[in-house]
Amino acid sequence: METYNHTYRHHNFSHKDLSDLTFTACTFIRSDFRRANLRDTTFVNCKFIEQGDIEGCHFDVADLRDASFQQCQLAMANFSNANCYGIEFRACDLKGANFSRTNFAHQVSNRMYFCSAFISGCNLSYANMERVCLENVSCLKIAG
């Protein structure tokens, strides 16, 4: 299912199943995606912050496995403790985003894990990457 050119203000998506959906040219202002299932969800040319805001949308503890963000404005978004294994960020503004303790790994045993993410052409200036493991992740043309 695809949603096109829709604006969500102060919308609560927390704990919702939004997996396998596509959002194109949508705007999410002060929306809450905490603990939402966004697995395999695609966002194309979407805005997640309003000009002048000092805080973006919340994706804390969300399931973002294999989600895709393409040409999105995600400045000041909070991804802390989210599961981002296999996520794609392509040509996104992630300035000041919080990725602290974000999980880009898939644990297969006590000693073995795989990291997966594709980050290309993104602005990660001032992003918080505290306690993030990005071992063997494809990061191409990152500004920051």
Rosetta constraint file for C-alpha pairs under 8 A:
AtomPair CA 1 CA 20 HARMONIC 7.68 0.50
AtomPair CA 1 CA 21 HARMONIC 5.36 0.50
AtomPair CA 1 CA 22 HARMONIC 6.31 0.50
AtomPair CA 2 CA 21 HARMONIC 6.06 0.50
AtomPair CA 2 CA 22 HARMONIC 4.61 0.50
AtomPair CA 2 CA 23 HARMONIC 5.80 0.50
AtomPair CA 2 CA 24 HARMONIC 7.41 0.50
AtomPair CA 3 CA 21 HARMONIC 7.94 0.50
AtomPair CA 3 CA 22 HARMONIC 6.22 0.50
AtomPair CA 3 CA 23 HARMONIC 4.84 0.50
AtomPair CA 3 CA 24 HARMONIC 6.25 0.50
AtomPair CA 3 CA 26 HARMONIC 7.65 0.50
AtomPair CA 4 CA 23 HARMONIC 5.96 0.50
AtomPair CA 4 CA 24 HARMONIC 4.82 0.50
AtomPair CA 4 CA 25 HARMONIC 5.95 0.50
AtomPair CA 4 CA 26 HARMONIC 6.20 0.50
AtomPair CA 5 CA 24 HARMONIC 6.28 0.50
AtomPair CA 5 CA 25 HARMONIC 4.76 0.50
AtomPair CA 5 CA 26 HARMONIC 4.60 0.50
AtomPair CA 5 CA 27 HARMONIC 7.44 0.50
AtomPair CA 6 CA 25 HARMONIC 7.33 0.50
AtomPair CA 6 CA 26 HARMONIC 4.81 0.50
AtomPair CA 6 CA 27 HARMONIC 6.38 0.50
AtomPair CA 7 CA 26 HARMONIC 5.72 0.50
AtomPair CA 7 CA 27 HARMONIC 4.61 0.50
AtomPair CA 7 CA 28 HARMONIC 6.05 0.50
AtomPair CA 7 CA 29 HARMONIC 7.77 0.50
AtomPair CA 8 CA 26 HARMONIC 7.88 0.50
AtomPair CA 8 CA 27 HARMONIC 6.07 0.50
AtomPair CA 8 CA 28 HARMONIC 4.83 0.50
AtomPair CA 8 CA 29 HARMONIC 6.16 0.50
AtomPair CA 8 CA 31 HARMONIC 7.12 0.50
AtomPair CA 9 CA 28 HARMONIC 6.08 0.50
AtomPair CA 9 CA 29 HARMONIC 4.76 0.50
AtomPair CA 9 CA 30 HARMONIC 6.27 0.50
AtomPair CA 9 CA 31 HARMONIC 6.33 0.50
AtomPair CA 10 CA 28 HARMONIC 7.84 0.50
AtomPair CA 10 CA 29 HARMONIC 6.07 0.50
AtomPair CA 10 CA 30 HARMONIC 4.95 0.50
AtomPair CA 10 CA 31 HARMONIC 4.74 0.50
AtomPair CA 10 CA 32 HARMONIC 7.31 0.50
AtomPair CA 11 CA 28 HARMONIC 7.74 0.50
AtomPair CA 11 CA 29 HARMONIC 7.84 0.50
AtomPair CA 11 CA 30 HARMONIC 7.30 0.50
AtomPair CA 11 CA 31 HARMONIC 4.76 0.50
AtomPair CA 11 CA 32 HARMONIC 6.38 0.50
AtomPair CA 12 CA 31 HARMONIC 5.94 0.50
AtomPair CA 12 CA 32 HARMONIC 4.96 0.50
AtomPair CA 12 CA 33 HARMONIC 6.77 0.50
AtomPair CA 13 CA 31 HARMONIC 7.23 0.50
AtomPair CA 13 CA 32 HARMONIC 5.58 0.50
AtomPair CA 13 CA 33 HARMONIC 4.85 0.50
AtomPair CA 13 CA 34 HARMONIC 7.29 0.50
AtomPair CA 13 CA 36 HARMONIC 6.46 0.50
AtomPair CA 14 CA 32 HARMONIC 5.81 0.50
AtomPair CA 14 CA 33 HARMONIC 4.59 0.50
AtomPair CA 14 CA 34 HARMONIC 4.63 0.50
AtomPair CA 14 CA 35 HARMONIC 5.54 0.50
AtomPair CA 14 CA 36 HARMONIC 4.95 0.50
AtomPair CA 15 CA 33 HARMONIC 7.47 0.50
AtomPair CA 15 CA 34 HARMONIC 6.66 0.50
AtomPair CA 15 CA 35 HARMONIC 4.98 0.50
AtomPair CA 15 CA 36 HARMONIC 4.35 0.50
AtomPair CA 15 CA 37 HARMONIC 6.97 0.50
AtomPair CA 16 CA 35 HARMONIC 7.72 0.50
AtomPair CA 16 CA 36 HARMONIC 4.92 0.50
AtomPair CA 16 CA 37 HARMONIC 6.18 0.50
AtomPair CA 17 CA 36 HARMONIC 6.08 0.50
AtomPair CA 17 CA 37 HARMONIC 4.70 0.50
AtomPair CA 17 CA 38 HARMONIC 6.76 0.50
AtomPair CA 18 CA 36 HARMONIC 7.12 0.50
AtomPair CA 18 CA 37 HARMONIC 5.62 0.50
AtomPair CA 18 CA 38 HARMONIC 5.14 0.50
AtomPair CA 18 CA 39 HARMONIC 7.49 0.50
AtomPair CA 18 CA 41 HARMONIC 6.96 0.50
AtomPair CA 19 CA 37 HARMONIC 5.75 0.50
AtomPair CA 19 CA 38 HARMONIC 4.62 0.50
AtomPair CA 19 CA 39 HARMONIC 4.74 0.50
AtomPair CA 19 CA 40 HARMONIC 5.73 0.50
AtomPair CA 19 CA 41 HARMONIC 5.30 0.50
AtomPair CA 20 CA 38 HARMONIC 7.36 0.50
AtomPair CA 20 CA 39 HARMONIC 6.49 0.50
AtomPair CA 20 CA 40 HARMONIC 4.85 0.50
AtomPair CA 20 CA 41 HARMONIC 4.62 0.50
AtomPair CA 20 CA 42 HARMONIC 7.36 0.50
AtomPair CA 21 CA 40 HARMONIC 7.43 0.50
AtomPair CA 21 CA 41 HARMONIC 4.92 0.50
AtomPair CA 21 CA 42 HARMONIC 6.35 0.50
AtomPair CA 22 CA 41 HARMONIC 5.85 0.50
AtomPair CA 22 CA 42 HARMONIC 4.65 0.50
AtomPair CA 22 CA 43 HARMONIC 5.92 0.50
AtomPair CA 22 CA 44 HARMONIC 7.78 0.50
AtomPair CA 23 CA 42 HARMONIC 6.21 0.50
AtomPair CA 23 CA 43 HARMONIC 4.83 0.50
AtomPair CA 23 CA 44 HARMONIC 6.27 0.50
AtomPair CA 23 CA 46 HARMONIC 7.41 0.50
AtomPair CA 24 CA 43 HARMONIC 5.94 0.50
AtomPair CA 24 CA 44 HARMONIC 4.73 0.50
AtomPair CA 24 CA 45 HARMONIC 6.02 0.50
AtomPair CA 24 CA 46 HARMONIC 6.30 0.50
AtomPair CA 25 CA 44 HARMONIC 6.24 0.50
AtomPair CA 25 CA 45 HARMONIC 4.88 0.50
AtomPair CA 25 CA 46 HARMONIC 4.79 0.50
AtomPair CA 25 CA 47 HARMONIC 7.60 0.50
AtomPair CA 26 CA 45 HARMONIC 7.29 0.50
AtomPair CA 26 CA 46 HARMONIC 4.84 0.50
AtomPair CA 26 CA 47 HARMONIC 6.51 0.50
AtomPair CA 27 CA 46 HARMONIC 5.65 0.50
AtomPair CA 27 CA 47 HARMONIC 4.71 0.50
AtomPair CA 27 CA 48 HARMONIC 6.08 0.50
AtomPair CA 27 CA 49 HARMONIC 7.96 0.50
AtomPair CA 28 CA 46 HARMONIC 7.69 0.50
AtomPair CA 28 CA 47 HARMONIC 6.05 0.50
AtomPair CA 28 CA 48 HARMONIC 4.75 0.50
AtomPair CA 28 CA 49 HARMONIC 6.84 0.50
AtomPair CA 28 CA 57 HARMONIC 7.43 0.50
AtomPair CA 29 CA 47 HARMONIC 7.81 0.50
AtomPair CA 29 CA 48 HARMONIC 5.81 0.50
AtomPair CA 29 CA 49 HARMONIC 5.55 0.50
AtomPair CA 29 CA 50 HARMONIC 6.12 0.50
AtomPair CA 29 CA 56 HARMONIC 7.60 0.50
AtomPair CA 29 CA 57 HARMONIC 7.01 0.50
AtomPair CA 30 CA 48 HARMONIC 7.50 0.50
AtomPair CA 30 CA 49 HARMONIC 6.94 0.50
AtomPair CA 30 CA 55 HARMONIC 7.70 0.50
AtomPair CA 30 CA 56 HARMONIC 6.20 0.50
AtomPair CA 30 CA 57 HARMONIC 5.25 0.50
AtomPair CA 30 CA 58 HARMONIC 7.86 0.50
AtomPair CA 31 CA 48 HARMONIC 7.83 0.50
AtomPair CA 31 CA 57 HARMONIC 5.24 0.50
AtomPair CA 31 CA 58 HARMONIC 6.81 0.50
AtomPair CA 32 CA 57 HARMONIC 5.93 0.50
AtomPair CA 32 CA 58 HARMONIC 5.04 0.50
AtomPair CA 32 CA 59 HARMONIC 6.85 0.50
AtomPair CA 33 CA 57 HARMONIC 7.32 0.50
AtomPair CA 33 CA 58 HARMONIC 5.56 0.50
AtomPair CA 33 CA 59 HARMONIC 4.83 0.50
AtomPair CA 33 CA 60 HARMONIC 7.26 0.50
AtomPair CA 33 CA 62 HARMONIC 6.73 0.50
AtomPair CA 34 CA 58 HARMONIC 5.95 0.50
AtomPair CA 34 CA 59 HARMONIC 4.84 0.50
AtomPair CA 34 CA 60 HARMONIC 4.84 0.50
AtomPair CA 34 CA 61 HARMONIC 5.92 0.50
AtomPair CA 34 CA 62 HARMONIC 5.40 0.50
AtomPair CA 35 CA 59 HARMONIC 7.17 0.50
AtomPair CA 35 CA 60 HARMONIC 6.49 0.50
AtomPair CA 35 CA 61 HARMONIC 4.97 0.50
AtomPair CA 35 CA 62 HARMONIC 4.05 0.50
AtomPair CA 35 CA 63 HARMONIC 6.72 0.50
AtomPair CA 36 CA 59 HARMONIC 7.69 0.50
AtomPair CA 36 CA 61 HARMONIC 7.86 0.50
AtomPair CA 36 CA 62 HARMONIC 4.93 0.50
AtomPair CA 36 CA 63 HARMONIC 6.26 0.50
AtomPair CA 37 CA 62 HARMONIC 6.17 0.50
AtomPair CA 37 CA 63 HARMONIC 4.91 0.50
AtomPair CA 37 CA 64 HARMONIC 6.89 0.50
AtomPair CA 38 CA 62 HARMONIC 7.04 0.50
AtomPair CA 38 CA 63 HARMONIC 5.55 0.50
AtomPair CA 38 CA 64 HARMONIC 5.01 0.50
AtomPair CA 38 CA 65 HARMONIC 7.30 0.50
AtomPair CA 38 CA 67 HARMONIC 6.57 0.50
AtomPair CA 39 CA 63 HARMONIC 5.89 0.50
AtomPair CA 39 CA 64 HARMONIC 4.96 0.50
AtomPair CA 39 CA 65 HARMONIC 4.90 0.50
AtomPair CA 39 CA 66 HARMONIC 5.89 0.50
AtomPair CA 39 CA 67 HARMONIC 5.54 0.50
AtomPair CA 40 CA 64 HARMONIC 7.33 0.50
AtomPair CA 40 CA 65 HARMONIC 6.51 0.50
AtomPair CA 40 CA 66 HARMONIC 4.89 0.50
AtomPair CA 40 CA 67 HARMONIC 4.46 0.50
AtomPair CA 40 CA 68 HARMONIC 7.15 0.50
AtomPair CA 41 CA 64 HARMONIC 7.76 0.50
AtomPair CA 41 CA 66 HARMONIC 7.51 0.50
AtomPair CA 41 CA 67 HARMONIC 4.81 0.50
AtomPair CA 41 CA 68 HARMONIC 6.35 0.50
AtomPair CA 42 CA 67 HARMONIC 5.81 0.50
AtomPair CA 42 CA 68 HARMONIC 4.69 0.50
AtomPair CA 42 CA 69 HARMONIC 6.10 0.50
AtomPair CA 42 CA 70 HARMONIC 7.95 0.50
AtomPair CA 43 CA 68 HARMONIC 6.09 0.50
AtomPair CA 43 CA 69 HARMONIC 4.86 0.50
AtomPair CA 43 CA 70 HARMONIC 6.24 0.50
AtomPair CA 43 CA 72 HARMONIC 7.31 0.50
AtomPair CA 44 CA 69 HARMONIC 6.08 0.50
AtomPair CA 44 CA 70 HARMONIC 4.82 0.50
AtomPair CA 44 CA 71 HARMONIC 6.13 0.50
AtomPair CA 44 CA 72 HARMONIC 6.43 0.50
AtomPair CA 45 CA 70 HARMONIC 6.13 0.50
AtomPair CA 45 CA 71 HARMONIC 4.79 0.50
AtomPair CA 45 CA 72 HARMONIC 4.87 0.50
AtomPair CA 45 CA 73 HARMONIC 7.71 0.50
AtomPair CA 46 CA 71 HARMONIC 7.17 0.50
AtomPair CA 46 CA 72 HARMONIC 4.81 0.50
AtomPair CA 46 CA 73 HARMONIC 6.43 0.50
AtomPair CA 47 CA 72 HARMONIC 5.76 0.50
AtomPair CA 47 CA 73 HARMONIC 4.74 0.50
AtomPair CA 47 CA 74 HARMONIC 6.68 0.50
AtomPair CA 48 CA 56 HARMONIC 6.16 0.50
AtomPair CA 48 CA 57 HARMONIC 5.86 0.50
AtomPair CA 48 CA 72 HARMONIC 7.60 0.50
AtomPair CA 48 CA 73 HARMONIC 5.81 0.50
AtomPair CA 48 CA 74 HARMONIC 5.30 0.50
AtomPair CA 48 CA 75 HARMONIC 7.51 0.50
AtomPair CA 48 CA 77 HARMONIC 7.50 0.50
AtomPair CA 49 CA 53 HARMONIC 6.67 0.50
AtomPair CA 49 CA 55 HARMONIC 7.35 0.50
AtomPair CA 49 CA 56 HARMONIC 4.95 0.50
AtomPair CA 49 CA 57 HARMONIC 6.75 0.50
AtomPair CA 49 CA 73 HARMONIC 6.85 0.50
AtomPair CA 49 CA 74 HARMONIC 6.55 0.50
AtomPair CA 49 CA 75 HARMONIC 6.68 0.50
AtomPair CA 49 CA 76 HARMONIC 7.69 0.50
AtomPair CA 49 CA 77 HARMONIC 7.89 0.50
AtomPair CA 50 CA 56 HARMONIC 7.90 0.50
AtomPair CA 54 CA 76 HARMONIC 6.96 0.50
AtomPair CA 55 CA 76 HARMONIC 5.34 0.50
AtomPair CA 55 CA 77 HARMONIC 6.76 0.50
AtomPair CA 56 CA 74 HARMONIC 6.92 0.50
AtomPair CA 56 CA 75 HARMONIC 6.32 0.50
AtomPair CA 56 CA 76 HARMONIC 4.69 0.50
AtomPair CA 56 CA 77 HARMONIC 4.29 0.50
AtomPair CA 56 CA 78 HARMONIC 6.94 0.50
AtomPair CA 57 CA 74 HARMONIC 7.78 0.50
AtomPair CA 57 CA 76 HARMONIC 7.58 0.50
AtomPair CA 57 CA 77 HARMONIC 4.99 0.50
AtomPair CA 57 CA 78 HARMONIC 6.46 0.50
AtomPair CA 58 CA 77 HARMONIC 5.94 0.50
AtomPair CA 58 CA 78 HARMONIC 4.86 0.50
AtomPair CA 58 CA 79 HARMONIC 6.69 0.50
AtomPair CA 59 CA 77 HARMONIC 7.32 0.50
AtomPair CA 59 CA 78 HARMONIC 5.59 0.50
AtomPair CA 59 CA 79 HARMONIC 4.83 0.50
AtomPair CA 59 CA 80 HARMONIC 7.25 0.50
AtomPair CA 59 CA 82 HARMONIC 6.74 0.50
AtomPair CA 60 CA 78 HARMONIC 6.09 0.50
AtomPair CA 60 CA 79 HARMONIC 4.94 0.50
AtomPair CA 60 CA 80 HARMONIC 4.95 0.50
AtomPair CA 60 CA 81 HARMONIC 5.81 0.50
AtomPair CA 60 CA 82 HARMONIC 5.42 0.50
AtomPair CA 61 CA 79 HARMONIC 7.24 0.50
AtomPair CA 61 CA 80 HARMONIC 6.54 0.50
AtomPair CA 61 CA 81 HARMONIC 4.81 0.50
AtomPair CA 61 CA 82 HARMONIC 3.97 0.50
AtomPair CA 61 CA 83 HARMONIC 6.71 0.50
AtomPair CA 62 CA 79 HARMONIC 7.73 0.50
AtomPair CA 62 CA 81 HARMONIC 7.74 0.50
AtomPair CA 62 CA 82 HARMONIC 4.83 0.50
AtomPair CA 62 CA 83 HARMONIC 6.30 0.50
AtomPair CA 63 CA 82 HARMONIC 6.14 0.50
AtomPair CA 63 CA 83 HARMONIC 5.02 0.50
AtomPair CA 63 CA 84 HARMONIC 6.86 0.50
AtomPair CA 64 CA 82 HARMONIC 6.89 0.50
AtomPair CA 64 CA 83 HARMONIC 5.55 0.50
AtomPair CA 64 CA 84 HARMONIC 4.86 0.50
AtomPair CA 64 CA 85 HARMONIC 7.20 0.50
AtomPair CA 64 CA 87 HARMONIC 6.64 0.50
AtomPair CA 65 CA 83 HARMONIC 6.11 0.50
AtomPair CA 65 CA 84 HARMONIC 4.95 0.50
AtomPair CA 65 CA 85 HARMONIC 4.86 0.50
AtomPair CA 65 CA 86 HARMONIC 5.56 0.50
AtomPair CA 65 CA 87 HARMONIC 5.80 0.50
AtomPair CA 66 CA 84 HARMONIC 7.22 0.50
AtomPair CA 66 CA 85 HARMONIC 6.44 0.50
AtomPair CA 66 CA 86 HARMONIC 4.45 0.50
AtomPair CA 66 CA 87 HARMONIC 4.58 0.50
AtomPair CA 66 CA 88 HARMONIC 7.04 0.50
AtomPair CA 67 CA 84 HARMONIC 7.72 0.50
AtomPair CA 67 CA 86 HARMONIC 7.24 0.50
AtomPair CA 67 CA 87 HARMONIC 4.97 0.50
AtomPair CA 67 CA 88 HARMONIC 6.32 0.50
AtomPair CA 68 CA 87 HARMONIC 5.87 0.50
AtomPair CA 68 CA 88 HARMONIC 4.59 0.50
AtomPair CA 68 CA 89 HARMONIC 6.21 0.50
AtomPair CA 68 CA 90 HARMONIC 7.93 0.50
AtomPair CA 69 CA 88 HARMONIC 5.97 0.50
AtomPair CA 69 CA 89 HARMONIC 4.93 0.50
AtomPair CA 69 CA 90 HARMONIC 6.26 0.50
AtomPair CA 69 CA 92 HARMONIC 7.19 0.50
AtomPair CA 70 CA 88 HARMONIC 7.75 0.50
AtomPair CA 70 CA 89 HARMONIC 6.06 0.50
AtomPair CA 70 CA 90 HARMONIC 4.75 0.50
AtomPair CA 70 CA 91 HARMONIC 6.08 0.50
AtomPair CA 70 CA 92 HARMONIC 6.30 0.50
AtomPair CA 71 CA 90 HARMONIC 6.18 0.50
AtomPair CA 71 CA 91 HARMONIC 4.82 0.50
AtomPair CA 71 CA 92 HARMONIC 4.82 0.50
AtomPair CA 71 CA 93 HARMONIC 7.68 0.50
AtomPair CA 72 CA 91 HARMONIC 7.22 0.50
AtomPair CA 72 CA 92 HARMONIC 4.80 0.50
AtomPair CA 72 CA 93 HARMONIC 6.41 0.50
AtomPair CA 73 CA 92 HARMONIC 5.88 0.50
AtomPair CA 73 CA 93 HARMONIC 4.89 0.50
AtomPair CA 73 CA 94 HARMONIC 6.89 0.50
AtomPair CA 74 CA 92 HARMONIC 6.86 0.50
AtomPair CA 74 CA 93 HARMONIC 5.52 0.50
AtomPair CA 74 CA 94 HARMONIC 4.99 0.50
AtomPair CA 74 CA 95 HARMONIC 7.37 0.50
AtomPair CA 74 CA 97 HARMONIC 7.17 0.50
AtomPair CA 75 CA 93 HARMONIC 5.72 0.50
AtomPair CA 75 CA 94 HARMONIC 4.57 0.50
AtomPair CA 75 CA 95 HARMONIC 4.65 0.50
AtomPair CA 75 CA 96 HARMONIC 5.79 0.50
AtomPair CA 75 CA 97 HARMONIC 5.67 0.50
AtomPair CA 76 CA 94 HARMONIC 6.94 0.50
AtomPair CA 76 CA 95 HARMONIC 6.28 0.50
AtomPair CA 76 CA 96 HARMONIC 4.71 0.50
AtomPair CA 76 CA 97 HARMONIC 4.28 0.50
AtomPair CA 76 CA 98 HARMONIC 6.84 0.50
AtomPair CA 77 CA 94 HARMONIC 7.43 0.50
AtomPair CA 77 CA 96 HARMONIC 7.48 0.50
AtomPair CA 77 CA 97 HARMONIC 4.78 0.50
AtomPair CA 77 CA 98 HARMONIC 6.30 0.50
AtomPair CA 78 CA 97 HARMONIC 5.84 0.50
AtomPair CA 78 CA 98 HARMONIC 4.72 0.50
AtomPair CA 78 CA 99 HARMONIC 6.65 0.50
AtomPair CA 79 CA 97 HARMONIC 7.36 0.50
AtomPair CA 79 CA 98 HARMONIC 5.66 0.50
AtomPair CA 79 CA 99 HARMONIC 4.99 0.50
AtomPair CA 79 CA 100 HARMONIC 7.31 0.50
AtomPair CA 79 CA 102 HARMONIC 6.44 0.50
AtomPair CA 80 CA 98 HARMONIC 6.05 0.50
AtomPair CA 80 CA 99 HARMONIC 4.93 0.50
AtomPair CA 80 CA 100 HARMONIC 4.88 0.50
AtomPair CA 80 CA 101 HARMONIC 5.66 0.50
AtomPair CA 80 CA 102 HARMONIC 5.19 0.50
AtomPair CA 81 CA 99 HARMONIC 7.51 0.50
AtomPair CA 81 CA 100 HARMONIC 6.73 0.50
AtomPair CA 81 CA 101 HARMONIC 4.94 0.50
AtomPair CA 81 CA 102 HARMONIC 4.40 0.50
AtomPair CA 81 CA 103 HARMONIC 6.50 0.50
AtomPair CA 82 CA 101 HARMONIC 7.71 0.50
AtomPair CA 82 CA 102 HARMONIC 5.02 0.50
AtomPair CA 82 CA 103 HARMONIC 6.11 0.50
AtomPair CA 83 CA 102 HARMONIC 6.30 0.50
AtomPair CA 83 CA 103 HARMONIC 4.89 0.50
AtomPair CA 83 CA 104 HARMONIC 6.50 0.50
AtomPair CA 84 CA 102 HARMONIC 6.82 0.50
AtomPair CA 84 CA 103 HARMONIC 5.61 0.50
AtomPair CA 84 CA 104 HARMONIC 4.93 0.50
AtomPair CA 84 CA 105 HARMONIC 7.75 0.50
AtomPair CA 84 CA 117 HARMONIC 7.45 0.50
AtomPair CA 85 CA 103 HARMONIC 6.55 0.50
AtomPair CA 85 CA 104 HARMONIC 4.23 0.50
AtomPair CA 85 CA 105 HARMONIC 5.49 0.50
AtomPair CA 85 CA 106 HARMONIC 6.58 0.50
AtomPair CA 85 CA 115 HARMONIC 6.72 0.50
AtomPair CA 85 CA 116 HARMONIC 5.42 0.50
AtomPair CA 85 CA 117 HARMONIC 6.23 0.50
AtomPair CA 86 CA 104 HARMONIC 7.05 0.50
AtomPair CA 86 CA 115 HARMONIC 7.80 0.50
AtomPair CA 86 CA 116 HARMONIC 4.67 0.50
AtomPair CA 86 CA 117 HARMONIC 4.57 0.50
AtomPair CA 86 CA 118 HARMONIC 7.19 0.50
AtomPair CA 87 CA 104 HARMONIC 7.89 0.50
AtomPair CA 87 CA 116 HARMONIC 7.25 0.50
AtomPair CA 87 CA 117 HARMONIC 4.88 0.50
AtomPair CA 87 CA 118 HARMONIC 6.34 0.50
AtomPair CA 88 CA 117 HARMONIC 5.85 0.50
AtomPair CA 88 CA 118 HARMONIC 4.68 0.50
AtomPair CA 88 CA 119 HARMONIC 5.93 0.50
AtomPair CA 89 CA 118 HARMONIC 6.19 0.50
AtomPair CA 89 CA 119 HARMONIC 4.79 0.50
AtomPair CA 89 CA 120 HARMONIC 6.36 0.50
AtomPair CA 89 CA 122 HARMONIC 7.12 0.50
AtomPair CA 90 CA 118 HARMONIC 7.59 0.50
AtomPair CA 90 CA 119 HARMONIC 5.90 0.50
AtomPair CA 90 CA 120 HARMONIC 4.89 0.50
AtomPair CA 90 CA 121 HARMONIC 6.00 0.50
AtomPair CA 90 CA 122 HARMONIC 6.42 0.50
AtomPair CA 91 CA 120 HARMONIC 6.06 0.50
AtomPair CA 91 CA 121 HARMONIC 4.44 0.50
AtomPair CA 91 CA 122 HARMONIC 4.79 0.50
AtomPair CA 91 CA 123 HARMONIC 7.83 0.50
AtomPair CA 92 CA 121 HARMONIC 6.95 0.50
AtomPair CA 92 CA 122 HARMONIC 4.75 0.50
AtomPair CA 92 CA 123 HARMONIC 6.57 0.50
AtomPair CA 93 CA 122 HARMONIC 5.75 0.50
AtomPair CA 93 CA 123 HARMONIC 5.01 0.50
AtomPair CA 93 CA 124 HARMONIC 7.10 0.50
AtomPair CA 94 CA 122 HARMONIC 6.65 0.50
AtomPair CA 94 CA 123 HARMONIC 5.44 0.50
AtomPair CA 94 CA 124 HARMONIC 5.09 0.50
AtomPair CA 94 CA 125 HARMONIC 7.37 0.50
AtomPair CA 94 CA 127 HARMONIC 7.03 0.50
AtomPair CA 95 CA 123 HARMONIC 5.72 0.50
AtomPair CA 95 CA 124 HARMONIC 4.92 0.50
AtomPair CA 95 CA 125 HARMONIC 4.88 0.50
AtomPair CA 95 CA 126 HARMONIC 5.91 0.50
AtomPair CA 95 CA 127 HARMONIC 5.84 0.50
AtomPair CA 96 CA 124 HARMONIC 6.93 0.50
AtomPair CA 96 CA 125 HARMONIC 6.21 0.50
AtomPair CA 96 CA 126 HARMONIC 4.59 0.50
AtomPair CA 96 CA 127 HARMONIC 4.22 0.50
AtomPair CA 96 CA 128 HARMONIC 6.84 0.50
AtomPair CA 97 CA 124 HARMONIC 7.45 0.50
AtomPair CA 97 CA 126 HARMONIC 7.40 0.50
AtomPair CA 97 CA 127 HARMONIC 4.73 0.50
AtomPair CA 97 CA 128 HARMONIC 6.33 0.50
AtomPair CA 98 CA 127 HARMONIC 5.81 0.50
AtomPair CA 98 CA 128 HARMONIC 4.76 0.50
AtomPair CA 98 CA 129 HARMONIC 6.89 0.50
AtomPair CA 99 CA 127 HARMONIC 7.16 0.50
AtomPair CA 99 CA 128 HARMONIC 5.53 0.50
AtomPair CA 99 CA 129 HARMONIC 5.13 0.50
AtomPair CA 99 CA 130 HARMONIC 7.01 0.50
AtomPair CA 99 CA 132 HARMONIC 7.27 0.50
AtomPair CA 100 CA 128 HARMONIC 5.95 0.50
AtomPair CA 100 CA 129 HARMONIC 5.24 0.50
AtomPair CA 100 CA 130 HARMONIC 4.64 0.50
AtomPair CA 100 CA 131 HARMONIC 5.95 0.50
AtomPair CA 100 CA 132 HARMONIC 6.39 0.50
AtomPair CA 101 CA 129 HARMONIC 7.65 0.50
AtomPair CA 101 CA 130 HARMONIC 6.40 0.50
AtomPair CA 101 CA 131 HARMONIC 5.11 0.50
AtomPair CA 101 CA 132 HARMONIC 5.44 0.50
AtomPair CA 102 CA 131 HARMONIC 7.75 0.50
AtomPair CA 102 CA 132 HARMONIC 5.94 0.50
AtomPair CA 103 CA 132 HARMONIC 6.82 0.50
AtomPair CA 103 CA 133 HARMONIC 7.29 0.50
AtomPair CA 104 CA 115 HARMONIC 5.35 0.50
AtomPair CA 104 CA 116 HARMONIC 5.88 0.50
AtomPair CA 104 CA 117 HARMONIC 6.60 0.50
AtomPair CA 104 CA 132 HARMONIC 7.68 0.50
AtomPair CA 104 CA 133 HARMONIC 6.70 0.50
AtomPair CA 104 CA 134 HARMONIC 6.58 0.50
AtomPair CA 105 CA 113 HARMONIC 6.22 0.50
AtomPair CA 105 CA 114 HARMONIC 5.30 0.50
AtomPair CA 105 CA 115 HARMONIC 4.06 0.50
AtomPair CA 105 CA 116 HARMONIC 6.35 0.50
AtomPair CA 105 CA 133 HARMONIC 7.39 0.50
AtomPair CA 105 CA 134 HARMONIC 7.93 0.50
AtomPair CA 106 CA 113 HARMONIC 5.36 0.50
AtomPair CA 106 CA 114 HARMONIC 5.18 0.50
AtomPair CA 106 CA 115 HARMONIC 6.27 0.50
AtomPair CA 107 CA 112 HARMONIC 6.24 0.50
AtomPair CA 107 CA 113 HARMONIC 4.22 0.50
AtomPair CA 107 CA 114 HARMONIC 6.59 0.50
AtomPair CA 108 CA 112 HARMONIC 5.68 0.50
AtomPair CA 108 CA 113 HARMONIC 5.40 0.50
AtomPair CA 108 CA 114 HARMONIC 7.73 0.50
AtomPair CA 109 CA 113 HARMONIC 6.85 0.50
AtomPair CA 115 CA 133 HARMONIC 7.56 0.50
AtomPair CA 115 CA 134 HARMONIC 6.28 0.50
AtomPair CA 115 CA 135 HARMONIC 5.99 0.50
AtomPair CA 115 CA 136 HARMONIC 6.47 0.50
AtomPair CA 115 CA 137 HARMONIC 6.28 0.50
AtomPair CA 116 CA 134 HARMONIC 7.70 0.50
AtomPair CA 116 CA 136 HARMONIC 7.41 0.50
AtomPair CA 116 CA 137 HARMONIC 5.49 0.50
AtomPair CA 116 CA 138 HARMONIC 7.75 0.50
AtomPair CA 117 CA 134 HARMONIC 7.96 0.50
AtomPair CA 117 CA 137 HARMONIC 5.51 0.50
AtomPair CA 117 CA 138 HARMONIC 6.36 0.50
AtomPair CA 118 CA 137 HARMONIC 6.61 0.50
AtomPair CA 118 CA 138 HARMONIC 5.04 0.50
AtomPair CA 118 CA 139 HARMONIC 6.09 0.50
AtomPair CA 119 CA 138 HARMONIC 6.30 0.50
AtomPair CA 119 CA 139 HARMONIC 4.74 0.50
AtomPair CA 119 CA 140 HARMONIC 6.25 0.50
AtomPair CA 119 CA 142 HARMONIC 7.45 0.50
AtomPair CA 120 CA 138 HARMONIC 7.91 0.50
AtomPair CA 120 CA 139 HARMONIC 5.74 0.50
AtomPair CA 120 CA 140 HARMONIC 4.56 0.50
AtomPair CA 120 CA 141 HARMONIC 5.60 0.50
AtomPair CA 120 CA 142 HARMONIC 6.11 0.50
AtomPair CA 121 CA 140 HARMONIC 6.42 0.50
AtomPair CA 121 CA 141 HARMONIC 4.78 0.50
AtomPair CA 121 CA 142 HARMONIC 5.15 0.50
AtomPair CA 121 CA 143 HARMONIC 7.06 0.50
AtomPair CA 122 CA 141 HARMONIC 7.13 0.50
AtomPair CA 122 CA 142 HARMONIC 5.07 0.50
AtomPair CA 122 CA 143 HARMONIC 6.01 0.50
AtomPair CA 123 CA 142 HARMONIC 6.06 0.50
AtomPair CA 123 CA 143 HARMONIC 4.58 0.50
AtomPair CA 123 CA 144 HARMONIC 5.69 0.50
AtomPair CA 124 CA 142 HARMONIC 6.93 0.50
AtomPair CA 124 CA 143 HARMONIC 5.98 0.50
AtomPair CA 124 CA 144 HARMONIC 4.90 0.50
AtomPair CA 125 CA 143 HARMONIC 6.74 0.50
AtomPair CA 125 CA 144 HARMONIC 3.94 0.50
AtomPair CA 126 CA 144 HARMONIC 7.19 0.50
